[in-house]
């Protein structure tokens, strides 16, 4: 790390507070004269007196981290929804051109699959627009939503193939 970058980091991360008090005191000292937003609710934490956001009530900690959190679950969710949404766009064009398709076998399964593809269009857009909110969710919930999106996309494909 060059001396300019080291100086910039040293300016942002406070030295430990003299006389003890630990991380909580360092956090309060760090926020005393800085406009920093709560990572969850975006409340301005300037002048904070305890290591807890007064707006959302979540505990805060001072640490060095990645500029972007892990995005694997979000990427899986986005890819599944975007793929299904792409099929939904094609299905929507087909429906506008020729009307709702009628299948000889398992019409209900075909209908469910088509509706799933059509619903994936706005869900893919929402997942893209609300990416930061998704990344603030607990990791277990992120993973569950990613698995749900992937299973729904694959299930709709299997249902479409099974009905044809």
OpenMM code with the backbone's topology and positions (N, CA, C; nanometers):
from openmm import Vec3, app, unit

residues = "UNK UNK UNK UNK UNK UNK UNK UNK UNK UNK UNK UNK UNK UNK UNK UNK UNK UNK UNK UNK UNK UNK UNK UNK UNK UNK UNK UNK UNK UNK UNK UNK UNK UNK UNK UNK UNK UNK UNK UNK UNK UNK UNK UNK UNK UNK UNK UNK UNK UNK UNK UNK UNK UNK UNK UNK UNK UNK UNK UNK UNK UNK UNK UNK UNK UNK UNK UNK UNK UNK UNK UNK UNK UNK UNK UNK UNK UNK UNK UNK UNK UNK UNK UNK UNK UNK UNK UNK UNK UNK UNK UNK UNK UNK UNK UNK UNK UNK UNK UNK UNK UNK UNK UNK UNK UNK UNK UNK UNK UNK UNK UNK UNK UNK UNK UNK UNK UNK UNK UNK UNK UNK UNK UNK UNK UNK UNK UNK UNK UNK UNK UNK UNK UNK UNK UNK UNK UNK UNK UNK UNK UNK UNK UNK UNK UNK UNK UNK UNK UNK UNK UNK UNK UNK UNK UNK UNK UNK UNK UNK UNK UNK UNK UNK".split()
positions = [
    Vec3(0.0858, -0.1160, 0.0000),
    Vec3(0.0000, 0.0000, 0.0000),
    Vec3(0.0905, 0.1224, 0.0000),
    Vec3(0.0629, 0.2202, -0.0888),
    Vec3(0.1475, 0.3390, -0.0920),
    Vec3(0.1133, 0.4313, 0.0244),
    Vec3(0.1970, 0.5324, 0.0443),
    Vec3(0.1811, 0.6180, 0.1628),
    Vec3(0.0538, 0.7011, 0.1565),
    Vec3(0.0074, 0.7397, 0.0365),
    Vec3(-0.1165, 0.8169, 0.0246),
    Vec3(-0.2367, 0.7326, 0.0661),
    Vec3(-0.2410, 0.6076, 0.0184),
    Vec3(-0.3512, 0.5180, 0.0550),
    Vec3(-0.3482, 0.4870, 0.2042),
    Vec3(-0.2285, 0.4665, 0.2589),
    Vec3(-0.2174, 0.4381, 0.4019),
    Vec3(-0.2646, 0.5573, 0.4836),
    Vec3(-0.2325, 0.6778, 0.4393),
    Vec3(-0.2766, 0.7979, 0.5104),
    Vec3(-0.4279, 0.8118, 0.5037),
    Vec3(-0.4868, 0.7774, 0.3884),
    Vec3(-0.6324, 0.7861, 0.3739),
    Vec3(-0.7014, 0.6869, 0.4672),
    Vec3(-0.6477, 0.5656, 0.4763),
    Vec3(-0.7059, 0.4656, 0.5658),
    Vec3(-0.6884, 0.5086, 0.7107),
    Vec3(-0.5718, 0.5600, 0.7445),
    Vec3(-0.5473, 0.6041, 0.8813),
    Vec3(-0.6402, 0.7180, 0.9194),
    Vec3(-0.6763, 0.8023, 0.8221),
    Vec3(-0.7669, 0.9129, 0.8492),
    Vec3(-0.9086, 0.8625, 0.8769),
    Vec3(-0.9491, 0.7533, 0.8120),
    Vec3(-1.0851, 0.7010, 0.8275),
    Vec3(-1.1021, 0.6131, 0.9497),
    Vec3(-1.0013, 0.5352, 0.9847),
    Vec3(-1.0122, 0.4420, 1.0961),
    Vec3(-0.9463, 0.5051, 1.2176),
    Vec3(-1.0234, 0.5302, 1.3224),
    Vec3(-0.9655, 0.5979, 1.4381),
    Vec3(-0.8708, 0.5070, 1.5161),
    Vec3(-0.7787, 0.5704, 1.5827),
    Vec3(-0.6908, 0.4966, 1.6738),
    Vec3(-0.7732, 0.4563, 1.7950),
    Vec3(-0.7333, 0.3491, 1.8646),
    Vec3(-0.8081, 0.3095, 1.9851),
    Vec3(-0.8153, 0.4253, 2.0847),
    Vec3(-0.9280, 0.4335, 2.1529),
    Vec3(-0.9494, 0.5409, 2.2494),
    Vec3(-0.8611, 0.5185, 2.3701),
    Vec3(-0.7928, 0.6255, 2.4124),
    Vec3(-0.7052, 0.6153, 2.5294),
    Vec3(-0.7878, 0.5856, 2.6534),
    Vec3(-0.7382, 0.5019, 2.7393),
    Vec3(-0.8091, 0.4709, 2.8631),
    Vec3(-0.9056, 0.3560, 2.8489),
    Vec3(-0.9043, 0.2860, 2.7375),
    Vec3(-0.9907, 0.1687, 2.7231),
    Vec3(-1.1287, 0.2056, 2.6738),
    Vec3(-1.2217, 0.1147, 2.6808),
    Vec3(-1.3561, 0.1361, 2.6296),
    Vec3(-1.3803, 0.0495, 2.5085),
    Vec3(-1.2735, 0.0059, 2.4443),
    Vec3(-1.2826, -0.0912, 2.3380),
    Vec3(-1.3458, -0.0406, 2.2109),
    Vec3(-1.4041, -0.1357, 2.1388),
    Vec3(-1.4600, -0.1083, 2.0076),
    Vec3(-1.5762, -0.0107, 2.0123),
    Vec3(-1.6613, -0.0197, 2.1124),
    Vec3(-1.7770, 0.0696, 2.1220),
    Vec3(-1.7321, 0.2147, 2.1341),
    Vec3(-1.6314, 0.2388, 2.2163),
    Vec3(-1.5805, 0.3753, 2.2330),
    Vec3(-1.5154, 0.4244, 2.1043),
    Vec3(-1.4441, 0.3365, 2.0353),
    Vec3(-1.3820, 0.3748, 1.9087),
    Vec3(-1.4884, 0.4096, 1.8055),
    Vec3(-1.5978, 0.3339, 1.8025),
    Vec3(-1.7065, 0.3621, 1.7094),
    Vec3(-1.7700, 0.4974, 1.7398),
    Vec3(-1.8012, 0.5224, 1.8660),
    Vec3(-1.8610, 0.6502, 1.9058),
    Vec3(-1.7665, 0.7645, 1.8712),
    Vec3(-1.6376, 0.7454, 1.8968),
    Vec3(-1.5384, 0.8475, 1.8647),
    Vec3(-1.5319, 0.8704, 1.7135),
    Vec3(-1.5360, 0.7641, 1.6375),
    Vec3(-1.5311, 0.7720, 1.4915),
    Vec3(-1.6497, 0.8504, 1.4369),
    Vec3(-1.7682, 0.8310, 1.4932),
    Vec3(-1.8902, 0.8943, 1.4419),
    Vec3(-1.9162, 1.0339, 1.4999),
    Vec3(-1.8336, 1.0753, 1.5924),
    Vec3(-1.8570, 1.2028, 1.6606),
    Vec3(-1.8745, 1.3179, 1.5604),
    Vec3(-1.7881, 1.3270, 1.4604),
    Vec3(-1.7935, 1.4400, 1.3679),
    Vec3(-1.7978, 1.3963, 1.2225),
    Vec3(-1.8540, 1.2803, 1.1967),
    Vec3(-1.8644, 1.2318, 1.0590),
    Vec3(-2.0096, 1.2017, 1.0250),
    Vec3(-2.0463, 1.2335, 0.9016),
    Vec3(-2.1799, 1.1987, 0.8521),
    Vec3(-2.1730, 1.0611, 0.7877),
    Vec3(-2.2055, 0.9588, 0.8641),
    Vec3(-2.2051, 0.8201, 0.8176),
    Vec3(-2.3472, 0.7676, 0.8355),
    Vec3(-2.3967, 0.6961, 0.7322),
    Vec3(-2.5316, 0.6409, 0.7398),
    Vec3(-2.5303, 0.5008, 0.7992),
    Vec3(-2.6392, 0.4666, 0.8668),
    Vec3(-2.6588, 0.3294, 0.9140),
    Vec3(-2.6651, 0.2396, 0.7904),
    Vec3(-2.5942, 0.1269, 0.7897),
    Vec3(-2.5965, 0.0402, 0.6725),
    Vec3(-2.7330, -0.0221, 0.6451),
    Vec3(-2.8221, -0.0240, 0.7439),
    Vec3(-2.9536, -0.0833, 0.7223),
    Vec3(-3.0576, 0.0208, 0.6843),
    Vec3(-3.0747, 0.1229, 0.7675),
    Vec3(-3.1856, 0.2178, 0.7464),
    Vec3(-3.1411, 0.3520, 0.6911),
    Vec3(-3.0117, 0.3736, 0.6774),
    Vec3(-2.9537, 0.4958, 0.6219),
    Vec3(-2.9712, 0.6190, 0.7110),
    Vec3(-2.9992, 0.5997, 0.8383),
    Vec3(-3.0093, 0.7096, 0.9342),
    Vec3(-2.8696, 0.7686, 0.9552),
    Vec3(-2.8572, 0.9010, 0.9604),
    Vec3(-2.7282, 0.9658, 0.9822),
    Vec3(-2.6842, 0.9425, 1.1265),
    Vec3(-2.5689, 0.8812, 1.1445),
    Vec3(-2.5195, 0.8415, 1.2769),
    Vec3(-2.4266, 0.9441, 1.3401),
    Vec3(-2.4145, 1.0634, 1.2839),
    Vec3(-2.3282, 1.1680, 1.3418),
    Vec3(-2.3680, 1.1929, 1.4873),
    Vec3(-2.2688, 1.1990, 1.5746),
    Vec3(-2.2931, 1.2276, 1.7155),
    Vec3(-2.3509, 1.1114, 1.7945),
    Vec3(-2.3413, 0.9917, 1.7419),
    Vec3(-2.3937, 0.8727, 1.8101),
    Vec3(-2.3295, 0.8586, 1.9483),
    Vec3(-2.4073, 0.8189, 2.0472),
    Vec3(-2.3552, 0.8061, 2.1844),
    Vec3(-2.3404, 0.6616, 2.2302),
    Vec3(-2.3993, 0.5678, 2.1548),
    Vec3(-2.3850, 0.4262, 2.1873),
    Vec3(-2.3749, 0.3489, 2.0561),
    Vec3(-2.3243, 0.2259, 2.0597),
    Vec3(-2.3059, 0.1505, 1.9354),
    Vec3(-2.4352, 0.0841, 1.8860),
    Vec3(-2.5426, 0.1591, 1.8826),
    Vec3(-2.6732, 0.1093, 1.8369),
    Vec3(-2.7388, 0.2213, 1.7570),
    Vec3(-2.7974, 0.1870, 1.6418),
    Vec3(-2.8655, 0.2873, 1.5598),
    Vec3(-2.9929, 0.3306, 1.6321),
    Vec3(-3.0118, 0.4611, 1.6549),
    Vec3(-3.1324, 0.5061, 1.7243),
    Vec3(-3.2588, 0.4923, 1.6399),
    Vec3(-3.2430, 0.4789, 1.5081),
    Vec3(-3.3591, 0.4695, 1.4193),
    Vec3(-3.4122, 0.3269, 1.4094),
    Vec3(-3.3256, 0.2322, 1.3719),
    Vec3(-3.3711, 0.0937, 1.3525),
    Vec3(-3.3388, 0.0025, 1.4706),
    Vec3(-3.2539, 0.0493, 1.5648),
    Vec3(-3.2244, -0.0285, 1.6844),
    Vec3(-3.1219, -0.1386, 1.6668),
    Vec3(-3.0592, -0.1487, 1.5497),
    Vec3(-2.9605, -0.2549, 1.5268),
    Vec3(-2.8255, -0.2170, 1.5858),
    Vec3(-2.7541, -0.3179, 1.6385),
    Vec3(-2.6200, -0.2954, 1.6912),
    Vec3(-2.5255, -0.2635, 1.5755),
    Vec3(-2.4302, -0.1762, 1.6018),
    Vec3(-2.3322, -0.1349, 1.5020),
    Vec3(-2.1935, -0.1755, 1.5490),
    Vec3(-2.1038, -0.1937, 1.4539),
    Vec3(-1.9663, -0.2225, 1.4891),
    Vec3(-1.8751, -0.1540, 1.3898),
    Vec3(-1.7574, -0.1193, 1.4358),
    Vec3(-1.6561, -0.0563, 1.3533),
    Vec3(-1.5638, -0.1664, 1.3040),
    Vec3(-1.5520, -0.1793, 1.1709),
    Vec3(-1.4653, -0.2820, 1.1163),
    Vec3(-1.4264, -0.2469, 0.9743),
    Vec3(-1.3283, -0.3154, 0.9257),
    Vec3(-1.2859, -0.3007, 0.7872),
    Vec3(-1.3493, -0.4158, 0.7116),
    Vec3(-1.4125, -0.3853, 0.5992),
    Vec3(-1.4794, -0.4895, 0.5221),
    Vec3(-1.4656, -0.4656, 0.3736),
    Vec3(-1.5234, -0.5534, 0.2982),
    Vec3(-1.5224, -0.5414, 0.1531),
    Vec3(-1.6136, -0.4268, 0.1111),
    Vec3(-1.5807, -0.3653, 0.0005),
    Vec3(-1.6657, -0.2567, -0.0476),
    Vec3(-1.7992, -0.3100, -0.0987),
    Vec3(-1.8028, -0.4329, -0.1431),
    Vec3(-1.9275, -0.4969, -0.1845),
    Vec3(-1.9402, -0.6299, -0.1097),
    Vec3(-2.0555, -0.6583, -0.0519),
    Vec3(-2.0738, -0.7862, 0.0182),
    Vec3(-2.0779, -0.9031, -0.0803),
    Vec3(-2.0791, -1.0216, -0.0256),
    Vec3(-2.0892, -1.1408, -0.1104),
    Vec3(-2.2190, -1.1362, -0.1895),
    Vec3(-2.2087, -1.1662, -0.3172),
    Vec3(-2.3243, -1.1515, -0.4039),
    Vec3(-2.3671, -1.2822, -0.4701),
    Vec3(-2.3124, -1.3946, -0.4268),
    Vec3(-2.3428, -1.5220, -0.4909),
    Vec3(-2.4904, -1.5560, -0.4910),
    Vec3(-2.5560, -1.5431, -0.3770),
    Vec3(-2.6988, -1.5775, -0.3696),
    Vec3(-2.7806, -1.4839, -0.4572),
    Vec3(-2.7458, -1.3539, -0.4543),
    Vec3(-2.8190, -1.2592, -0.5388),
    Vec3(-2.7996, -1.2927, -0.6868),
    Vec3(-2.6778, -1.3292, -0.7265),
    Vec3(-2.6522, -1.3633, -0.8663),
    Vec3(-2.7321, -1.4860, -0.9099),
    Vec3(-2.7378, -1.5873, -0.8252),
    Vec3(-2.8175, -1.7065, -0.8577),
    Vec3(-2.9638, -1.6679, -0.8757),
    Vec3(-3.0147, -1.5890, -0.7830),
    Vec3(-3.1543, -1.5438, -0.7897),
    Vec3(-3.1783, -1.4624, -0.9164),
    Vec3(-3.0883, -1.3678, -0.9460),
    Vec3(-3.1047, -1.2808, -1.0623),
    Vec3(-3.0975, -1.3595, -1.1927),
    Vec3(-3.0042, -1.4515, -1.2027),
    Vec3(-2.9909, -1.5316, -1.3250),
    Vec3(-3.1148, -1.6183, -1.3461),
    Vec3(-3.1631, -1.6824, -1.2393),
    Vec3(-3.2829, -1.7670, -1.2520),
    Vec3(-3.4038, -1.6848, -1.2941),
    Vec3(-3.4235, -1.5700, -1.2291),
    Vec3(-3.5388, -1.4865, -1.2630),
    Vec3(-3.5252, -1.4252, -1.4019),
    Vec3(-3.4044, -1.3850, -1.4384),
    Vec3(-3.3850, -1.3246, -1.5708),
    Vec3(-3.4042, -1.4277, -1.6825),
    Vec3(-3.3549, -1.5481, -1.6607),
    Vec3(-3.3757, -1.6533, -1.7603),
    Vec3(-3.5234, -1.6850, -1.7784),
    Vec3(-3.5927, -1.7027, -1.6669),
    Vec3(-3.7365, -1.7304, -1.6740),
    Vec3(-3.8119, -1.6098, -1.7295),
    Vec3(-3.7668, -1.4890, -1.6935),
    Vec3(-3.8296, -1.3684, -1.7458),
    Vec3(-3.8099, -1.3543, -1.8957),
    Vec3(-3.6939, -1.3948, -1.9464),
    Vec3(-3.6704, -1.3937, -2.0909),
    Vec3(-3.7663, -1.4861, -2.1638),
    Vec3(-3.7876, -1.6042, -2.1082),
    Vec3(-3.8866, -1.6958, -2.1659),
    Vec3(-4.0254, -1.6329, -2.1547),
    Vec3(-4.0510, -1.5629, -2.0437),
    Vec3(-4.1792, -1.4950, -2.0256),
    Vec3(-4.2035, -1.3870, -2.1298),
    Vec3(-4.0980, -1.3139, -2.1661),
    Vec3(-4.1125, -1.2115, -2.2717),
    Vec3(-4.1490, -1.2788, -2.4029),
    Vec3(-4.0798, -1.3875, -2.4371),
    Vec3(-4.1131, -1.4604, -2.5600),
    Vec3(-4.2553, -1.5145, -2.5555),
    Vec3(-4.2948, -1.5675, -2.4405),
    Vec3(-4.4314, -1.6191, -2.4259),
    Vec3(-4.5321, -1.5061, -2.4381),
    Vec3(-4.5019, -1.3899, -2.3796),
    Vec3(-4.5922, -1.2757, -2.3882),
    Vec3(-4.6124, -1.2299, -2.5323),
    Vec3(-4.5043, -1.2251, -2.6097),
    Vec3(-4.5149, -1.1878, -2.7515),
    Vec3(-4.6000, -1.2902, -2.8254),
    Vec3(-4.5773, -1.4180, -2.7974),
    Vec3(-4.6547, -1.5242, -2.8614),
    Vec3(-4.8029, -1.5127, -2.8250),
    Vec3(-4.8313, -1.4839, -2.6997),
    Vec3(-4.9708, -1.4715, -2.6553),
    Vec3(-5.0373, -1.3508, -2.7206),
    Vec3(-4.9668, -1.2393, -2.7311),
    Vec3(-5.0227, -1.1211, -2.7967),
    Vec3(-5.0498, -1.1468, -2.9443),
    Vec3(-4.9633, -1.2251, -3.0069),
    Vec3(-4.9770, -1.2529, -3.1499),
    Vec3(-5.0865, -1.3556, -3.1790),
    Vec3(-5.0863, -1.4668, -3.1053),
    Vec3(-5.1739, -1.5795, -3.1381),
    Vec3(-5.2790, -1.6115, -3.0322),
    Vec3(-5.2796, -1.5430, -2.9185),
    Vec3(-5.3706, -1.5763, -2.8100),
    Vec3(-5.3103, -1.6832, -2.7196),
    Vec3(-5.3836, -1.7160, -2.6141),
    Vec3(-5.3345, -1.8146, -2.5176),
    Vec3(-5.3317, -1.9523, -2.5819),
    Vec3(-5.2174, -2.0207, -2.5804),
    Vec3(-5.2067, -2.1526, -2.6447),
    Vec3(-5.2935, -2.2579, -2.5751),
    Vec3(-5.3478, -2.3456, -2.6542),
    Vec3(-5.4257, -2.4579, -2.6026),
    Vec3(-5.3484, -2.5865, -2.6306),
    Vec3(-5.3252, -2.6623, -2.5256),
    Vec3(-5.2532, -2.7885, -2.5355),
    Vec3(-5.3526, -2.9033, -2.5222),
    Vec3(-5.3210, -3.0129, -2.5861),
    Vec3(-5.4073, -3.1295, -2.5752),
    Vec3(-5.3898, -3.1989, -2.4416),
    Vec3(-5.2695, -3.2057, -2.3931),
    Vec3(-5.2384, -3.2776, -2.2694),
    Vec3(-5.2041, -3.1795, -2.1583),
    Vec3(-5.2535, -3.2051, -2.0412),
    Vec3(-5.2153, -3.1321, -1.9209),
    Vec3(-5.2186, -2.9799, -1.9385),
    Vec3(-5.3337, -2.9272, -1.9780),
    Vec3(-5.3482, -2.7823, -1.9978),
    Vec3(-5.3175, -2.7053, -1.8696),
    Vec3(-5.3577, -2.7583, -1.7545),
    Vec3(-5.3342, -2.6884, -1.6279),
    Vec3(-5.1849, -2.6701, -1.6011),
    Vec3(-5.1034, -2.7735, -1.6323),
    Vec3(-4.9591, -2.7662, -1.6105),
    Vec3(-4.8962, -2.6635, -1.7041),
    Vec3(-4.9440, -2.6607, -1.8262),
    Vec3(-4.8968, -2.5624, -1.9224),
    Vec3(-4.9312, -2.4205, -1.8744),
    Vec3(-5.0536, -2.4025, -1.8259),
    Vec3(-5.0968, -2.2704, -1.7778),
    Vec3(-5.0115, -2.2236, -1.6596),
    Vec3(-4.9868, -2.3134, -1.5650),
    Vec3(-4.9060, -2.2781, -1.4485),
    Vec3(-4.7649, -2.2385, -1.4920),
    Vec3(-4.7068, -2.3128, -1.5835),
    Vec3(-4.5720, -2.2817, -1.6318),
    Vec3(-4.5688, -2.1468, -1.7023),
    Vec3(-4.6670, -2.1203, -1.7856),
    Vec3(-4.6714, -1.9916, -1.8575),
    Vec3(-4.6876, -1.8751, -1.7603),
    Vec3(-4.7732, -1.8912, -1.6609),
    Vec3(-4.7918, -1.7841, -1.5615),
    Vec3(-4.6626, -1.7621, -1.4836),
    Vec3(-4.5913, -1.8689, -1.4505),
    Vec3(-4.4635, -1.8559, -1.3792),
    Vec3(-4.3636, -1.7771, -1.4633),
    Vec3(-4.3571, -1.8051, -1.5924),
    Vec3(-4.2653, -1.7310, -1.6794),
    Vec3(-4.3060, -1.5839, -1.6902),
    Vec3(-4.4340, -1.5578, -1.7006),
    Vec3(-4.4811, -1.4189, -1.7105),
    Vec3(-4.4561, -1.3427, -1.5803),
    Vec3(-4.4734, -1.4083, -1.4662),
    Vec3(-4.4469, -1.3430, -1.3369),
    Vec3(-4.2983, -1.3175, -1.3147),
    Vec3(-4.2145, -1.3958, -1.3793),
    Vec3(-4.0698, -1.3787, -1.3627),
    Vec3(-4.0209, -1.2472, -1.4233),
    Vec3(-4.0957, -1.1914, -1.5176),
    Vec3(-4.0525, -1.0656, -1.5802),
    Vec3(-4.0433, -0.9537, -1.4762),
    Vec3(-4.1536, -0.9201, -1.4052),
    Vec3(-4.1403, -0.8125, -1.3057),
    Vec3(-4.0519, -0.8519, -1.1874),
    Vec3(-4.0480, -0.9813, -1.1534),
    Vec3(-3.9627, -1.0239, -1.0422),
    Vec3(-3.8146, -1.0058, -1.0752),
    Vec3(-3.7762, -1.0298, -1.2007),
    Vec3(-3.6369, -1.0090, -1.2413),
    Vec3(-3.6004, -0.8608, -1.2330),
    Vec3(-3.6921, -0.7755, -1.2739),
    Vec3(-3.6682, -0.6308, -1.2654),
    Vec3(-3.6578, -0.5891, -1.1192),
    Vec3(-3.7471, -0.6401, -1.0342),
    Vec3(-3.7429, -0.6070, -0.8912),
    Vec3(-3.6123, -0.6526, -0.8264),
    Vec3(-3.5677, -0.7724, -0.8595),
    Vec3(-3.4424, -0.8233, -0.8022),
    Vec3(-3.3251, -0.7350, -0.8424),
    Vec3(-3.3293, -0.6816, -0.9623),
    Vec3(-3.2229, -0.5932, -1.0073),
    Vec3(-3.2303, -0.4576, -0.9377),
    Vec3(-3.3497, -0.4009, -0.9300),
    Vec3(-3.3675, -0.2686, -0.8694),
    Vec3(-3.3437, -0.2720, -0.7181),
    Vec3(-3.3840, -0.3797, -0.6531),
    Vec3(-3.3739, -0.3896, -0.5073),
    Vec3(-3.2509, -0.4694, -0.4617),
    Vec3(-3.1454, -0.4695, -0.5419),
    Vec3(-3.0257, -0.5480, -0.5115),
    Vec3(-2.9678, -0.5141, -0.3739),
    Vec3(-2.9530, -0.3882, -0.3427),
    Vec3(-2.8955, -0.3503, -0.2128),
    Vec3(-2.9811, -0.3998, -0.0973),
    Vec3(-3.1111, -0.3907, -0.1124),
    Vec3(-3.2006, -0.4376, -0.0065),
    Vec3(-3.1874, -0.5894, 0.0099),
    Vec3(-3.1767, -0.6606, -0.1021),
    Vec3(-3.1580, -0.8057, -0.0991),
    Vec3(-3.0283, -0.8399, -0.0254),
    Vec3(-2.9217, -0.7647, -0.0555),
    Vec3(-2.7922, -0.7933, 0.0054),
    Vec3(-2.7893, -0.7611, 0.1543),
    Vec3(-2.8826, -0.6802, 0.2026),
    Vec3(-2.8898, -0.6502, 0.3458),
    Vec3(-2.9668, -0.7566, 0.4235),
    Vec3(-3.0354, -0.8456, 0.3525),
    Vec3(-3.1079, -0.9538, 0.4212),
    Vec3(-3.0073, -1.0492, 0.4843),
    Vec3(-3.0544, -1.1261, 0.5791),
    Vec3(-2.9688, -1.2288, 0.6384),
    Vec3(-2.9303, -1.3293, 0.5302),
    Vec3(-2.8103, -1.3816, 0.5415),
    Vec3(-2.7570, -1.4703, 0.4389),
    Vec3(-2.8457, -1.5925, 0.4167),
    Vec3(-2.9027, -1.6474, 0.5234),
    Vec3(-2.9910, -1.7635, 0.5086),
    Vec3(-3.1137, -1.7315, 0.4246),
    Vec3(-3.1723, -1.6139, 0.4438),
    Vec3(-3.2879, -1.5723, 0.3648),
    Vec3(-3.2479, -1.5472, 0.2200),
    Vec3(-3.1313, -1.4868, 0.1989),
    Vec3(-3.0829, -1.4657, 0.0621),
    Vec3(-3.0708, -1.5992, -0.0112),
    Vec3(-3.0098, -1.6957, 0.0563),
    Vec3(-2.9911, -1.8270, -0.0062),
    Vec3(-3.1241, -1.8968, -0.0321),
    Vec3(-3.2174, -1.8847, 0.0620),
    Vec3(-3.3490, -1.9471, 0.0443),
    Vec3(-3.4215, -1.8869, -0.0760),
    Vec3(-3.4159, -1.7549, -0.0913),
    Vec3(-3.4802, -1.6905, -0.2061),
    Vec3(-3.4136, -1.7302, -0.3371),
    Vec3(-3.2804, -1.7437, -0.3354),
    Vec3(-3.2090, -1.7858, -0.4559),
    Vec3(-3.2486, -1.9279, -0.4959),
    Vec3(-3.2554, -2.0174, -0.3974),
    Vec3(-3.2957, -2.1559, -0.4261),
    Vec3(-3.4397, -2.1598, -0.4757),
    Vec3(-3.5277, -2.0820, -0.4135),
    Vec3(-3.6679, -2.0762, -0.4559),
    Vec3(-3.6795, -2.0291, -0.6006),
    Vec3(-3.6053, -1.9241, -0.6364),
    Vec3(-3.6101, -1.8729, -0.7737),
    Vec3(-3.5584, -1.9775, -0.8725),
    Vec3(-3.4486, -2.0443, -0.8378),
    Vec3(-3.3919, -2.1443, -0.9275),
    Vec3(-3.4844, -2.2651, -0.9431),
    Vec3(-3.5420, -2.3109, -0.8322),
    Vec3(-3.6341, -2.4257, -0.8377),
    Vec3(-3.7594, -2.3894, -0.9171),
    Vec3(-3.8103, -2.2680, -0.8981),
    Vec3(-3.9295, -2.2248, -0.9727),
    Vec3(-3.9010, -2.2174, -1.1221),
    Vec3(-3.7843, -2.1650, -1.1593),
    Vec3(-3.7500, -2.1548, -1.3018),
    Vec3(-3.7353, -2.2929, -1.3653),
    Vec3(-3.6628, -2.3810, -1.2969),
    Vec3(-3.6450, -2.5169, -1.3503),
    Vec3(-3.7782, -2.5918, -1.3507),
    Vec3(-3.8580, -2.5744, -1.2457),
    Vec3(-3.9895, -2.6390, -1.2412),
    Vec3(-4.0800, -2.5921, -1.3528),
    Vec3(-4.0772, -2.4632, -1.3836),
    Vec3(-4.1599, -2.4119, -1.4937),
    Vec3(-4.1132, -2.4693, -1.6272),
    Vec3(-3.9819, -2.4816, -1.6455),
    Vec3(-3.9313, -2.5434, -1.7680),
    Vec3(-3.9738, -2.6891, -1.7796),
    Vec3(-3.9618, -2.7631, -1.6709),
    Vec3(-4.0029, -2.9042, -1.6713),
    Vec3(-4.1537, -2.9152, -1.6950),
    Vec3(-4.2307, -2.8270, -1.6301),
    Vec3(-4.3761, -2.8282, -1.6515),
    Vec3(-4.4137, -2.7976, -1.7946),
    Vec3(-4.3437, -2.7036, -1.8561),
    Vec3(-4.3722, -2.6692, -1.9962),
    Vec3(-4.3390, -2.7862, -2.0871),
    Vec3(-4.2241, -2.8509, -2.0610),
    Vec3(-4.1862, -2.9676, -2.1415),
    Vec3(-4.2813, -3.0835, -2.1202),
    Vec3(-4.3270, -3.1034, -1.9969),
    Vec3(-4.4171, -3.2141, -1.9665),
    Vec3(-4.5563, -3.1953, -2.0255),
    Vec3(-4.5980, -3.0700, -2.0403),
    Vec3(-4.7319, -3.0429, -2.0923),
    Vec3(-4.7362, -3.0482, -2.2446),
    Vec3(-4.6211, -3.0345, -2.3090),
    Vec3(-4.6173, -3.0320, -2.4569),
    Vec3(-4.6139, -3.1688, -2.5166),
] * unit.nanometer
topology = app.Topology()
chain = topology.addChain("A")
for resn in residues:
    res = topology.addResidue(resn, chain)
    for name in ("N", "CA", "C"):
        topology.addAtom(name, app.Element.getBySymbol(name[0]), res)
